[in-house]
Amino acid sequence: MKTKYKNKKEPAFSIVKALGGVRSTARLLEISPSAVSRWLSPVSKKGTGGTIPHWHWKAILRHAAVTNIKIKITDLTVIR
């Protein structure tokens, strides 16, 4: 059985899922859904490999705090 979530990259996948999906995240950040989708794709497929651009972190953390979604700054970081 194939899943549409196969090979989705972290931490972006967990954050986008917690925020309600690609479209919800895009609306929250006022960016295109395709930009958010790139976060979920490997670098080999022209994605960010799970990295969420740091300039979106503040808005994500603010929204999470207001809506009681459990996201911490350490959840947004990628250690490679």
N, CA, C and O atoms as a Tripos MOL2 file, in Angstrom:
@<TRIPOS>MOLECULE
protein
  320   319    80     0     0
PROTEIN
NO_CHARGES

@<TRIPOS>ATOM
      1 N           0.8340   -1.1800    0.0000 N.3       1 MET1
      2 CA          0.0000    0.0000    0.0000 C.3       1 MET1
      3 C           0.8830    1.2490    0.0000 C.2       1 MET1
      4 O           1.7660    1.3970    0.8450 O.2       1 MET1
      5 N           0.6360    2.1300   -0.9440 N.am      2 LYS2
      6 CA          1.3900    3.3790   -1.0100 C.3       2 LYS2
      7 C           0.7040    4.4210   -0.1480 C.2       2 LYS2
      8 O          -0.5180    4.4300    0.0050 O.2       2 LYS2
      9 N           1.5000    5.2740    0.3930 N.am      3 THR3
     10 CA          0.9670    6.3730    1.1830 C.3       3 THR3
     11 C           1.4410    7.6890    0.5950 C.2       3 THR3
     12 O           2.5670    7.7870    0.1080 O.2       3 THR3
     13 N           0.5860    8.6990    0.6390 N.am      4 LYS4
     14 CA          0.9910    9.9930    0.0800 C.3       4 LYS4
     15 C           2.0230   10.6830    0.9580 C.2       4 LYS4
     16 O           2.5840   11.7070    0.5680 O.2       4 LYS4
     17 N           2.2790   10.1310    2.1400 N.am      5 TYR5
     18 CA          3.2360   10.7300    3.0530 C.3       5 TYR5
     19 C           4.6240   10.1040    2.9560 C.2       5 TYR5
     20 O           5.5180   10.4710    3.7180 O.2       5 TYR5
     21 N           4.8150    9.1780    2.0420 N.am      6 LYS6
     22 CA          6.1090    8.5230    1.9090 C.3       6 LYS6
     23 C           7.1970    9.5430    1.5510 C.2       6 LYS6
     24 O           7.0100   10.3980    0.6860 O.2       6 LYS6
     25 N           8.3150    9.4290    2.2280 N.am      7 ASN7
     26 CA          9.4960   10.2580    1.9680 C.3       7 ASN7
     27 C           9.3180   11.7460    2.2750 C.2       7 ASN7
     28 O          10.0870   12.5710    1.7820 O.2       7 ASN7
     29 N           8.3410   12.0910    3.0620 N.am      8 LYS8
     30 CA          8.1940   13.4970    3.4400 C.3       8 LYS8
     31 C           9.2640   13.8270    4.4650 C.2       8 LYS8
     32 O           9.5280   13.0410    5.3740 O.2       8 LYS8
     33 N           9.8520   14.9460    4.3210 N.am      9 LYS9
     34 CA         11.0260   15.3160    5.1120 C.3       9 LYS9
     35 C          10.6650   16.0520    6.3950 C.2       9 LYS9
     36 O           9.7440   16.8680    6.4430 O.2       9 LYS9
     37 N          11.4200   15.7330    7.4170 N.am     10 GLU10
     38 CA         11.2640   16.3530    8.7370 C.3      10 GLU10
     39 C          12.2940   17.4650    8.9160 C.2      10 GLU10
     40 O          13.3610   17.3990    8.3070 O.2      10 GLU10
     41 N          12.0200   18.4550    9.7060 N.am     11 PRO11
     42 CA         10.8610   18.6110   10.5760 C.3      11 PRO11
     43 C           9.6460   19.2210    9.8830 C.2      11 PRO11
     44 O           8.5830   19.3310   10.4950 O.2      11 PRO11
     45 N           9.7830   19.6200    8.6200 N.am     12 ALA12
     46 CA          8.6940   20.3100    7.9290 C.3      12 ALA12
     47 C           7.3990   19.5010    7.9270 C.2      12 ALA12
     48 O           6.3250   20.0660    8.1290 O.2      12 ALA12
     49 N           7.4790   18.1950    7.7040 N.am     13 PHE13
     50 CA          6.2730   17.3940    7.6200 C.3      13 PHE13
     51 C           5.4540   17.4840    8.9020 C.2      13 PHE13
     52 O           4.2460   17.7150    8.8490 O.2      13 PHE13
     53 N           6.0920   17.3070   10.0420 N.am     14 SER14
     54 CA          5.3730   17.3450   11.3230 C.3      14 SER14
     55 C           4.7900   18.7190   11.6110 C.2      14 SER14
     56 O           3.6830   18.8260   12.1390 O.2      14 SER14
     57 N           5.5220   19.7660   11.2710 N.am     15 ILE15
     58 CA          5.0500   21.1290   11.5140 C.3      15 ILE15
     59 C           3.8530   21.4390   10.6180 C.2      15 ILE15
     60 O           2.8410   21.9530   11.0950 O.2      15 ILE15
     61 N           3.9570   21.1370    9.3400 N.am     16 VAL16
     62 CA          2.8640   21.3980    8.3970 C.3      16 VAL16
     63 C           1.6240   20.5900    8.8000 C.2      16 VAL16
     64 O           0.5060   21.1010    8.7480 O.2      16 VAL16
     65 N           1.8190   19.3640    9.1910 N.am     17 LYS17
     66 CA          0.6980   18.5250    9.6420 C.3      17 LYS17
     67 C           0.0250   19.1510   10.8650 C.2      17 LYS17
     68 O          -1.2020   19.2180   10.9310 O.2      17 LYS17
     69 N           0.8250   19.6090   11.8320 N.am     18 ALA18
     70 CA          0.2840   20.2280   13.0480 C.3      18 ALA18
     71 C          -0.4800   21.5130   12.7390 C.2      18 ALA18
     72 O          -1.4390   21.8510   13.4340 O.2      18 ALA18
     73 N          -0.0610   22.2200   11.7110 N.am     19 LEU19
     74 CA         -0.7110   23.4820   11.3390 C.3      19 LEU19
     75 C          -1.9330   23.2780   10.4490 C.2      19 LEU19
     76 O          -2.5870   24.2480   10.0660 O.2      19 LEU19
     77 N          -2.2450   22.0370   10.1180 N.am     20 GLY20
     78 CA         -3.4670   21.7650    9.3600 C.3      20 GLY20
     79 C          -3.2740   21.4460    7.9000 C.2      20 GLY20
     80 O          -4.2500   21.3450    7.1560 O.2      20 GLY20
     81 N          -2.0270   21.2850    7.4680 N.am     21 GLY21
     82 CA         -1.7720   20.9130    6.0880 C.3      21 GLY21
     83 C          -1.0990   22.0140    5.2920 C.2      21 GLY21
     84 O          -0.8370   23.1090    5.7910 O.2      21 GLY21
     85 N          -0.8300   21.6920    4.0490 N.am     22 VAL22
     86 CA         -0.0930   22.6070    3.1670 C.3      22 VAL22
     87 C          -0.8590   23.9100    2.9460 C.2      22 VAL22
     88 O          -0.2910   24.9930    3.0900 O.2      22 VAL22
     89 N          -2.1300   23.8170    2.6030 N.am     23 ARG23
     90 CA         -2.8990   25.0340    2.3040 C.3      23 ARG23
     91 C          -3.0800   25.9110    3.5370 C.2      23 ARG23
     92 O          -2.9710   27.1340    3.4550 O.2      23 ARG23
     93 N          -3.3560   25.2880    4.6780 N.am     24 SER24
     94 CA         -3.5120   26.0620    5.9190 C.3      24 SER24
     95 C          -2.2150   26.7700    6.2870 C.2      24 SER24
     96 O          -2.2280   27.9330    6.6930 O.2      24 SER24
     97 N          -1.1070   26.0720    6.1440 N.am     25 THR25
     98 CA          0.1980   26.6600    6.4460 C.3      25 THR25
     99 C           0.4950   27.8130    5.4920 C.2      25 THR25
    100 O           0.9870   28.8610    5.9090 O.2      25 THR25
    101 N           0.1990   27.6160    4.2280 N.am     26 ALA26
    102 CA          0.4270   28.6690    3.2370 C.3      26 ALA26
    103 C          -0.4070   29.9120    3.5400 C.2      26 ALA26
    104 O           0.0910   31.0350    3.4520 O.2      26 ALA26
    105 N          -1.6750   29.7110    3.8980 N.am     27 ARG27
    106 CA         -2.5320   30.8550    4.2520 C.3      27 ARG27
    107 C          -1.9870   31.5840    5.4710 C.2      27 ARG27
    108 O          -1.9250   32.8130    5.4980 O.2      27 ARG27
    109 N          -1.5970   30.8140    6.4720 N.am     28 LEU28
    110 CA         -1.0570   31.4030    7.6960 C.3      28 LEU28
    111 C           0.1490   32.2970    7.3950 C.2      28 LEU28
    112 O           0.2660   33.3950    7.9400 O.2      28 LEU28
    113 N           1.0330   31.8250    6.5360 N.am     29 LEU29
    114 CA          2.2800   32.5290    6.2460 C.3      29 LEU29
    115 C           2.1930   33.4710    5.0490 C.2      29 LEU29
    116 O           3.1500   34.1730    4.7240 O.2      29 LEU29
    117 N           1.0200   33.4720    4.3960 N.am     30 GLU30
    118 CA          0.7960   34.3110    3.2170 C.3      30 GLU30
    119 C           1.8090   34.0190    2.1130 C.2      30 GLU30
    120 O           2.4120   34.9230    1.5340 O.2      30 GLU30
    121 N           1.9750   32.7230    1.8420 N.am     31 ILE31
    122 CA          2.8410   32.2540    0.7600 C.3      31 ILE31
    123 C           2.0620   31.2310   -0.0540 C.2      31 ILE31
    124 O           0.9570   30.8440    0.3270 O.2      31 ILE31
    125 N           2.6210   30.7990   -1.1510 N.am     32 SER32
    126 CA          1.9200   29.8450   -2.0050 C.3      32 SER32
    127 C           2.0030   28.4260   -1.4260 C.2      32 SER32
    128 O           2.9790   28.0780   -0.7620 O.2      32 SER32
    129 N           0.9780   27.6180   -1.6820 N.am     33 PRO33
    130 CA          1.0420   26.2200   -1.2610 C.3      33 PRO33
    131 C           2.2410   25.4840   -1.8660 C.2      33 PRO33
    132 O           2.7930   24.5790   -1.2400 O.2      33 PRO33
    133 N           2.6410   25.8650   -3.0650 N.am     34 SER34
    134 CA          3.7930   25.1880   -3.6770 C.3      34 SER34
    135 C           5.0790   25.4820   -2.9080 C.2      34 SER34
    136 O           5.9750   24.6390   -2.8590 O.2      34 SER34
    137 N           5.1780   26.6650   -2.3100 N.am     35 ALA35
    138 CA          6.3560   26.9800   -1.4890 C.3      35 ALA35
    139 C           6.4020   26.0730   -0.2680 C.2      35 ALA35
    140 O           7.4620   25.5570    0.0860 O.2      35 ALA35
    141 N           5.2630   25.8770    0.3710 N.am     36 VAL36
    142 CA          5.2020   24.9780    1.5330 C.3      36 VAL36
    143 C           5.4930   23.5440    1.0990 C.2      36 VAL36
    144 O           6.2000   22.8190    1.7990 O.2      36 VAL36
    145 N           4.9680   23.1350   -0.0240 N.am     37 SER37
    146 CA          5.2060   21.7670   -0.5240 C.3      37 SER37
    147 C           6.6830   21.4990   -0.7540 C.2      37 SER37
    148 O           7.1480   20.3780   -0.5480 O.2      37 SER37
    149 N           7.4230   22.5120   -1.1780 N.am     38 ARG38
    150 CA          8.8650   22.3350   -1.3820 C.3      38 ARG38
    151 C           9.5780   21.9660   -0.0860 C.2      38 ARG38
    152 O          10.5810   21.2520   -0.1130 O.2      38 ARG38
    153 N           9.0690   22.4450    1.0480 N.am     39 TRP39
    154 CA          9.6790   22.0870    2.3330 C.3      39 TRP39
    155 C           9.6020   20.5870    2.5830 C.2      39 TRP39
    156 O          10.4460   20.0230    3.2790 O.2      39 TRP39
    157 N           8.5900   19.9460    2.0160 N.am     40 LEU40
    158 CA          8.3400   18.5260    2.2660 C.3      40 LEU40
    159 C           9.0960   17.6010    1.3200 C.2      40 LEU40
    160 O           9.0940   16.3830    1.4980 O.2      40 LEU40
    161 N           9.7290   18.1730    0.3380 N.am     41 SER41
    162 CA         10.4030   17.3840   -0.6890 C.3      41 SER41
    163 C          11.9050   17.3260   -0.4630 C.2      41 SER41
    164 O          12.4930   18.2560    0.0870 O.2      41 SER41
    165 N          12.5300   16.2180   -0.8950 N.am     42 PRO42
    166 CA         13.9810   16.1060   -0.7690 C.3      42 PRO42
    167 C          14.6970   17.1190   -1.6700 C.2      42 PRO42
    168 O          14.1480   17.5850   -2.6680 O.2      42 PRO42
    169 N          15.8990   17.4360   -1.3020 N.am     43 VAL43
    170 CA         16.7150   18.3660   -2.0840 C.3      43 VAL43
    171 C          16.8780   17.8500   -3.5090 C.2      43 VAL43
    172 O          16.9060   18.6370   -4.4550 O.2      43 VAL43
    173 N          16.9860   16.5430   -3.6690 N.am     44 SER44
    174 CA         17.1560   15.9430   -4.9950 C.3      44 SER44
    175 C          15.9610   16.2000   -5.9140 C.2      44 SER44
    176 O          16.0730   16.0670   -7.1320 O.2      44 SER44
    177 N          14.8140   16.5700   -5.3270 N.am     45 LYS45
    178 CA         13.6150   16.8910   -6.1170 C.3      45 LYS45
    179 C          13.2840   18.3770   -6.0170 C.2      45 LYS45
    180 O          12.1240   18.7790   -6.1130 O.2      45 LYS45
    181 N          14.3260   19.1830   -5.8230 N.am     46 LYS46
    182 CA         14.2180   20.6450   -5.7670 C.3      46 LYS46
    183 C          13.4310   21.1430   -4.5610 C.2      46 LYS46
    184 O          12.8250   22.2140   -4.6020 O.2      46 LYS46
    185 N          13.4450   20.3580   -3.4880 N.am     47 GLY47
    186 CA         12.8270   20.7850   -2.2470 C.3      47 GLY47
    187 C          13.8730   21.2900   -1.2710 C.2      47 GLY47
    188 O          15.0430   21.4430   -1.6220 O.2      47 GLY47
    189 N          13.4450   21.5490   -0.0450 N.am     48 THR48
    190 CA         14.3740   22.0320    0.9830 C.3      48 THR48
    191 C          14.8650   20.8980    1.8820 C.2      48 THR48
    192 O          15.6820   21.1200    2.7750 O.2      48 THR48
    193 N          14.3730   19.7030    1.6470 N.am     49 GLY49
    194 CA         14.8050   18.5670    2.4580 C.3      49 GLY49
    195 C          14.2710   18.5980    3.8810 C.2      49 GLY49
    196 O          14.8770   18.0210    4.7830 O.2      49 GLY49
    197 N          13.1460   19.2620    4.0880 N.am     50 GLY50
    198 CA         12.5430   19.3210    5.4100 C.3      50 GLY50
    199 C          12.8390   20.5870    6.1810 C.2      50 GLY50
    200 O          12.3300   20.7760    7.2860 O.2      50 GLY50
    201 N          13.6510   21.4520    5.6150 N.am     51 THR51
    202 CA         14.0030   22.6990    6.2820 C.3      51 THR51
    203 C          12.9140   23.7420    6.0410 C.2      51 THR51
    204 O          12.4840   23.9670    4.9100 O.2      51 THR51
    205 N          12.4830   24.3660    7.1230 N.am     52 ILE52
    206 CA         11.5430   25.4840    7.0350 C.3      52 ILE52
    207 C          12.3760   26.7580    7.1110 C.2      52 ILE52
    208 O          13.1500   26.9300    8.0530 O.2      52 ILE52
    209 N          12.2340   27.6560    6.1350 N.am     53 PRO53
    210 CA         13.0200   28.8850    6.1650 C.3      53 PRO53
    211 C          12.8420   29.6390    7.4880 C.2      53 PRO53
    212 O          11.7230   29.8020    7.9750 O.2      53 PRO53
    213 N          13.9360   30.0840    8.0480 N.am     54 HIS54
    214 CA         13.9220   30.7010    9.3780 C.3      54 HIS54
    215 C          13.0540   31.9440    9.4470 C.2      54 HIS54
    216 O          12.5600   32.2790   10.5240 O.2      54 HIS54
    217 N          12.8520   32.6400    8.3340 N.am     55 TRP55
    218 CA         12.0510   33.8580    8.3710 C.3      55 TRP55
    219 C          10.5690   33.5720    8.6090 C.2      55 TRP55
    220 O           9.7970   34.5030    8.8380 O.2      55 TRP55
    221 N          10.1520   32.2870    8.5580 N.am     56 HIS56
    222 CA          8.7660   31.9190    8.8670 C.3      56 HIS56
    223 C           8.5960   31.4430   10.3110 C.2      56 HIS56
    224 O           7.4660   31.2940   10.7770 O.2      56 HIS56
    225 N           9.6700   31.2080   11.0060 N.am     57 TRP57
    226 CA          9.5930   30.6260   12.3490 C.3      57 TRP57
    227 C           8.7760   31.4660   13.3140 C.2      57 TRP57
    228 O           7.9600   30.9250   14.0600 O.2      57 TRP57
    229 N           8.9770   32.7700   13.3180 N.am     58 LYS58
    230 CA          8.2850   33.6300   14.2760 C.3      58 LYS58
    231 C           6.7700   33.5340   14.1000 C.2      58 LYS58
    232 O           6.0430   33.4100   15.0860 O.2      58 LYS58
    233 N           6.2930   33.5890   12.8750 N.am     59 ALA59
    234 CA          4.8510   33.5020   12.6110 C.3      59 ALA59
    235 C           4.3050   32.1250   13.0040 C.2      59 ALA59
    236 O           3.2040   32.0200   13.5430 O.2      59 ALA59
    237 N           5.0750   31.0850   12.7340 N.am     60 ILE60
    238 CA          4.6470   29.7330   13.1050 C.3      60 ILE60
    239 C           4.5420   29.6130   14.6240 C.2      60 ILE60
    240 O           3.5460   29.1070   15.1390 O.2      60 ILE60
    241 N           5.5510   30.0700   15.3300 N.am     61 LEU61
    242 CA          5.5470   29.9780   16.7930 C.3      61 LEU61
    243 C           4.4480   30.8450   17.4080 C.2      61 LEU61
    244 O           3.8100   30.4370   18.3790 O.2      61 LEU61
    245 N           4.2250   32.0170   16.8610 N.am     62 ARG62
    246 CA          3.1640   32.8900   17.3560 C.3      62 ARG62
    247 C           1.7970   32.2260   17.1710 C.2      62 ARG62
    248 O           0.9830   32.2000   18.0940 O.2      62 ARG62
    249 N           1.5580   31.6980   15.9890 N.am     63 HIS63
    250 CA          0.2870   31.0250   15.7060 C.3      63 HIS63
    251 C           0.1080   29.8090   16.6170 C.2      63 HIS63
    252 O          -0.9820   29.5750   17.1400 O.2      63 HIS63
    253 N           1.1670   29.0480   16.8020 N.am     64 ALA64
    254 CA          1.0960   27.8640   17.6650 C.3      64 ALA64
    255 C           0.7390   28.2560   19.0970 C.2      64 ALA64
    256 O          -0.0650   27.5800   19.7390 O.2      64 ALA64
    257 N           1.3170   29.3230   19.5940 N.am     65 ALA65
    258 CA          1.0370   29.7680   20.9600 C.3      65 ALA65
    259 C          -0.4150   30.2110   21.1130 C.2      65 ALA65
    260 O          -1.0650   29.8910   22.1080 O.2      65 ALA65
    261 N          -0.9180   30.9430   20.1340 N.am     66 VAL66
    262 CA         -2.2840   31.4570   20.1980 C.3      66 VAL66
    263 C          -3.3210   30.3420   20.0730 C.2      66 VAL66
    264 O          -4.3930   30.4130   20.6750 O.2      66 VAL66
    265 N          -3.0020   29.3280   19.3010 N.am     67 THR67
    266 CA         -3.9630   28.2490   19.0300 C.3      67 THR67
    267 C          -3.6930   26.9770   19.8440 C.2      67 THR67
    268 O          -4.3150   25.9390   19.6180 O.2      67 THR67
    269 N          -2.7680   27.0750   20.7810 N.am     68 ASN68
    270 CA         -2.4140   25.9300   21.6450 C.3      68 ASN68
    271 C          -1.9240   24.7020   20.8810 C.2      68 ASN68
    272 O          -2.2030   23.5670   21.2660 O.2      68 ASN68
    273 N          -1.1960   24.9420   19.8030 N.am     69 ILE69
    274 CA         -0.5370   23.8600   19.0710 C.3      69 ILE69
    275 C           0.8540   23.7330   19.6710 C.2      69 ILE69
    276 O           1.5620   24.7270   19.8330 O.2      69 ILE69
    277 N           1.2360   22.5260   19.9940 N.am     70 LYS70
    278 CA          2.5220   22.3150   20.6630 C.3      70 LYS70
    279 C           3.6680   22.2740   19.6510 C.2      70 LYS70
    280 O           4.0330   21.2160   19.1380 O.2      70 LYS70
    281 N           4.2190   23.4490   19.3810 N.am     71 ILE71
    282 CA          5.3990   23.5870   18.5290 C.3      71 ILE71
    283 C           6.3840   24.4690   19.2830 C.2      71 ILE71
    284 O           6.0380   25.5560   19.7460 O.2      71 ILE71
    285 N           7.6120   23.9860   19.3990 N.am     72 LYS72
    286 CA          8.6830   24.7470   20.0490 C.3      72 LYS72
    287 C           9.7300   25.1090   18.9920 C.2      72 LYS72
    288 O           9.7690   24.5240   17.9100 O.2      72 LYS72
    289 N          10.5600   26.0630   19.3230 N.am     73 ILE73
    290 CA         11.5960   26.4680   18.3700 C.3      73 ILE73
    291 C          12.5070   25.2950   18.0220 C.2      73 ILE73
    292 O          12.9790   25.1900   16.8900 O.2      73 ILE73
    293 N          12.7530   24.4250   18.9770 N.am     74 THR74
    294 CA         13.6100   23.2630   18.6960 C.3      74 THR74
    295 C          12.9570   22.3000   17.7090 C.2      74 THR74
    296 O          13.6500   21.5130   17.0640 O.2      74 THR74
    297 N          11.6290   22.3550   17.5840 N.am     75 ASP75
    298 CA         10.9300   21.5200   16.5980 C.3      75 ASP75
    299 C          11.1770   22.0050   15.1720 C.2      75 ASP75
    300 O          11.0120   21.2430   14.2200 O.2      75 ASP75
    301 N          11.5690   23.2590   15.0210 N.am     76 LEU76
    302 CA         11.7720   23.8450   13.7020 C.3      76 LEU76
    303 C          13.1790   23.6730   13.1640 C.2      76 LEU76
    304 O          13.4220   23.8970   11.9780 O.2      76 LEU76
    305 N          14.0950   23.2830   14.0120 N.am     77 THR77
    306 CA         15.4920   23.2210   13.5990 C.3      77 THR77
    307 C          15.8540   21.8710   12.9920 C.2      77 THR77
    308 O          15.2630   20.8380   13.3070 O.2      77 THR77
    309 N          16.8380   21.9200   12.1200 N.am     78 VAL78
    310 CA         17.3760   20.7110   11.4910 C.3      78 VAL78
    311 C          18.8470   20.6410   11.8480 C.2      78 VAL78
    312 O          19.6070   21.5680   11.5650 O.2      78 VAL78
    313 N          19.2410   19.5640   12.4560 N.am     79 ILE79
    314 CA         20.6530   19.3720   12.7670 C.3      79 ILE79
    315 C          21.1780   18.3450   11.7920 C.2      79 ILE79
    316 O          20.6940   17.2150   11.7350 O.2      79 ILE79
    317 N          22.1790   18.7540   11.0210 N.am     80 ARG80
    318 CA         22.7310   17.8510    9.9990 C.3      80 ARG80
    319 C          24.1680   17.6140   10.2510 C.2      80 ARG80
    320 O          24.8130   16.8800    9.5010 O.2      80 ARG80
@<TRIPOS>BOND
     1     1     2 1
     2     2     3 1
     3     3     4 2
     4     3     5 am
     5     5     6 1
     6     6     7 1
     7     7     8 2
     8     7     9 am
     9     9    10 1
    10    10    11 1
    11    11    12 2
    12    11    13 am
    13    13    14 1
    14    14    15 1
    15    15    16 2
    16    15    17 am
    17    17    18 1
    18    18    19 1
    19    19    20 2
    20    19    21 am
    21    21    22 1
    22    22    23 1
    23    23    24 2
    24    23    25 am
    25    25    26 1
    26    26    27 1
    27    27    28 2
    28    27    29 am
    29    29    30 1
    30    30    31 1
    31    31    32 2
    32    31    33 am
    33    33    34 1
    34    34    35 1
    35    35    36 2
    36    35    37 am
    37    37    38 1
    38    38    39 1
    39    39    40 2
    40    39    41 am
    41    41    42 1
    42    42    43 1
    43    43    44 2
    44    43    45 am
    45    45    46 1
    46    46    47 1
    47    47    48 2
    48    47    49 am
    49    49    50 1
    50    50    51 1
    51    51    52 2
    52    51    53 am
    53    53    54 1
    54    54    55 1
    55    55    56 2
    56    55    57 am
    57    57    58 1
    58    58    59 1
    59    59    60 2
    60    59    61 am
    61    61    62 1
    62    62    63 1
    63    63    64 2
    64    63    65 am
    65    65    66 1
    66    66    67 1
    67    67    68 2
    68    67    69 am
    69    69    70 1
    70    70    71 1
    71    71    72 2
    72    71    73 am
    73    73    74 1
    74    74    75 1
    75    75    76 2
    76    75    77 am
    77    77    78 1
    78    78    79 1
    79    79    80 2
    80    79    81 am
    81    81    82 1
    82    82    83 1
    83    83    84 2
    84    83    85 am
    85    85    86 1
    86    86    87 1
    87    87    88 2
    88    87    89 am
    89    89    90 1
    90    90    91 1
    91    91    92 2
    92    91    93 am
    93    93    94 1
    94    94    95 1
    95    95    96 2
    96    95    97 am
    97    97    98 1
    98    98    99 1
    99    99   100 2
   100    99   101 am
   101   101   102 1
   102   102   103 1
   103   103   104 2
   104   103   105 am
   105   105   106 1
   106   106   107 1
   107   107   108 2
   108   107   109 am
   109   109   110 1
   110   110   111 1
   111   111   112 2
   112   111   113 am
   113   113   114 1
   114   114   115 1
   115   115   116 2
   116   115   117 am
   117   117   118 1
   118   118   119 1
   119   119   120 2
   120   119   121 am
   121   121   122 1
   122   122   123 1
   123   123   124 2
   124   123   125 am
   125   125   126 1
   126   126   127 1
   127   127   128 2
   128   127   129 am
   129   129   130 1
   130   130   131 1
   131   131   132 2
   132   131   133 am
   133   133   134 1
   134   134   135 1
   135   135   136 2
   136   135   137 am
   137   137   138 1
   138   138   139 1
   139   139   140 2
   140   139   141 am
   141   141   142 1
   142   142   143 1
   143   143   144 2
   144   143   145 am
   145   145   146 1
   146   146   147 1
   147   147   148 2
   148   147   149 am
   149   149   150 1
   150   150   151 1
   151   151   152 2
   152   151   153 am
   153   153   154 1
   154   154   155 1
   155   155   156 2
   156   155   157 am
   157   157   158 1
   158   158   159 1
   159   159   160 2
   160   159   161 am
   161   161   162 1
   162   162   163 1
   163   163   164 2
   164   163   165 am
   165   165   166 1
   166   166   167 1
   167   167   168 2
   168   167   169 am
   169   169   170 1
   170   170   171 1
   171   171   172 2
   172   171   173 am
   173   173   174 1
   174   174   175 1
   175   175   176 2
   176   175   177 am
   177   177   178 1
   178   178   179 1
   179   179   180 2
   180   179   181 am
   181   181   182 1
   182   182   183 1
   183   183   184 2
   184   183   185 am
   185   185   186 1
   186   186   187 1
   187   187   188 2
   188   187   189 am
   189   189   190 1
   190   190   191 1
   191   191   192 2
   192   191   193 am
   193   193   194 1
   194   194   195 1
   195   195   196 2
   196   195   197 am
   197   197   198 1
   198   198   199 1
   199   199   200 2
   200   199   201 am
   201   201   202 1
   202   202   203 1
   203   203   204 2
   204   203   205 am
   205   205   206 1
   206   206   207 1
   207   207   208 2
   208   207   209 am
   209   209   210 1
   210   210   211 1
   211   211   212 2
   212   211   213 am
   213   213   214 1
   214   214   215 1
   215   215   216 2
   216   215   217 am
   217   217   218 1
   218   218   219 1
   219   219   220 2
   220   219   221 am
   221   221   222 1
   222   222   223 1
   223   223   224 2
   224   223   225 am
   225   225   226 1
   226   226   227 1
   227   227   228 2
   228   227   229 am
   229   229   230 1
   230   230   231 1
   231   231   232 2
   232   231   233 am
   233   233   234 1
   234   234   235 1
   235   235   236 2
   236   235   237 am
   237   237   238 1
   238   238   239 1
   239   239   240 2
   240   239   241 am
   241   241   242 1
   242   242   243 1
   243   243   244 2
   244   243   245 am
   245   245   246 1
   246   246   247 1
   247   247   248 2
   248   247   249 am
   249   249   250 1
   250   250   251 1
   251   251   252 2
   252   251   253 am
   253   253   254 1
   254   254   255 1
   255   255   256 2
   256   255   257 am
   257   257   258 1
   258   258   259 1
   259   259   260 2
   260   259   261 am
   261   261   262 1
   262   262   263 1
   263   263   264 2
   264   263   265 am
   265   265   266 1
   266   266   267 1
   267   267   268 2
   268   267   269 am
   269   269   270 1
   270   270   271 1
   271   271   272 2
   272   271   273 am
   273   273   274 1
   274   274   275 1
   275   275   276 2
   276   275   277 am
   277   277   278 1
   278   278   279 1
   279   279   280 2
   280   279   281 am
   281   281   282 1
   282   282   283 1
   283   283   284 2
   284   283   285 am
   285   285   286 1
   286   286   287 1
   287   287   288 2
   288   287   289 am
   289   289   290 1
   290   290   291 1
   291   291   292 2
   292   291   293 am
   293   293   294 1
   294   294   295 1
   295   295   296 2
   296   295   297 am
   297   297   298 1
   298   298   299 1
   299   299   300 2
   300   299   301 am
   301   301   302 1
   302   302   303 1
   303   303   304 2
   304   303   305 am
   305   305   306 1
   306   306   307 1
   307   307   308 2
   308   307   309 am
   309   309   310 1
   310   310   311 1
   311   311   312 2
   312   311   313 am
   313   313   314 1
   314   314   315 1
   315   315   316 2
   316   315   317 am
   317   317   318 1
   318   318   319 1
   319   319   320 2
@<TRIPOS>SUBSTRUCTURE
     1 MET1         2 RESIDUE 1 A MET
     2 LYS2         6 RESIDUE 1 A LYS
     3 THR3        10 RESIDUE 1 A THR
     4 LYS4        14 RESIDUE 1 A LYS
     5 TYR5        18 RESIDUE 1 A TYR
     6 LYS6        22 RESIDUE 1 A LYS
     7 ASN7        26 RESIDUE 1 A ASN
     8 LYS8        30 RESIDUE 1 A LYS
     9 LYS9        34 RESIDUE 1 A LYS
    10 GLU10       38 RESIDUE 1 A GLU
    11 PRO11       42 RESIDUE 1 A PRO
    12 ALA12       46 RESIDUE 1 A ALA
    13 PHE13       50 RESIDUE 1 A PHE
    14 SER14       54 RESIDUE 1 A SER
    15 ILE15       58 RESIDUE 1 A ILE
    16 VAL16       62 RESIDUE 1 A VAL
    17 LYS17       66 RESIDUE 1 A LYS
    18 ALA18       70 RESIDUE 1 A ALA
    19 LEU19       74 RESIDUE 1 A LEU
    20 GLY20       78 RESIDUE 1 A GLY
    21 GLY21       82 RESIDUE 1 A GLY
    22 VAL22       86 RESIDUE 1 A VAL
    23 ARG23       90 RESIDUE 1 A ARG
    24 SER24       94 RESIDUE 1 A SER
    25 THR25       98 RESIDUE 1 A THR
    26 ALA26      102 RESIDUE 1 A ALA
    27 ARG27      106 RESIDUE 1 A ARG
    28 LEU28      110 RESIDUE 1 A LEU
    29 LEU29      114 RESIDUE 1 A LEU
    30 GLU30      118 RESIDUE 1 A GLU
    31 ILE31      122 RESIDUE 1 A ILE
    32 SER32      126 RESIDUE 1 A SER
    33 PRO33      130 RESIDUE 1 A PRO
    34 SER34      134 RESIDUE 1 A SER
    35 ALA35      138 RESIDUE 1 A ALA
    36 VAL36      142 RESIDUE 1 A VAL
    37 SER37      146 RESIDUE 1 A SER
    38 ARG38      150 RESIDUE 1 A ARG
    39 TRP39      154 RESIDUE 1 A TRP
    40 LEU40      158 RESIDUE 1 A LEU
    41 SER41      162 RESIDUE 1 A SER
    42 PRO42      166 RESIDUE 1 A PRO
    43 VAL43      170 RESIDUE 1 A VAL
    44 SER44      174 RESIDUE 1 A SER
    45 LYS45      178 RESIDUE 1 A LYS
    46 LYS46      182 RESIDUE 1 A LYS
    47 GLY47      186 RESIDUE 1 A GLY
    48 THR48      190 RESIDUE 1 A THR
    49 GLY49      194 RESIDUE 1 A GLY
    50 GLY50      198 RESIDUE 1 A GLY
    51 THR51      202 RESIDUE 1 A THR
    52 ILE52      206 RESIDUE 1 A ILE
    53 PRO53      210 RESIDUE 1 A PRO
    54 HIS54      214 RESIDUE 1 A HIS
    55 TRP55      218 RESIDUE 1 A TRP
    56 HIS56      222 RESIDUE 1 A HIS
    57 TRP57      226 RESIDUE 1 A TRP
    58 LYS58      230 RESIDUE 1 A LYS
    59 ALA59      234 RESIDUE 1 A ALA
    60 ILE60      238 RESIDUE 1 A ILE
    61 LEU61      242 RESIDUE 1 A LEU
    62 ARG62      246 RESIDUE 1 A ARG
    63 HIS63      250 RESIDUE 1 A HIS
    64 ALA64      254 RESIDUE 1 A ALA
    65 ALA65      258 RESIDUE 1 A ALA
    66 VAL66      262 RESIDUE 1 A VAL
    67 THR67      266 RESIDUE 1 A THR
    68 ASN68      270 RESIDUE 1 A ASN
    69 ILE69      274 RESIDUE 1 A ILE
    70 LYS70      278 RESIDUE 1 A LYS
    71 ILE71      282 RESIDUE 1 A ILE
    72 LYS72      286 RESIDUE 1 A LYS
    73 ILE73      290 RESIDUE 1 A ILE
    74 THR74      294 RESIDUE 1 A THR
    75 ASP75      298 RESIDUE 1 A ASP
    76 LEU76      302 RESIDUE 1 A LEU
    77 THR77      306 RESIDUE 1 A THR
    78 VAL78      310 RESIDUE 1 A VAL
    79 ILE79      314 RESIDUE 1 A ILE
    80 ARG80      318 RESIDUE 1 A ARG
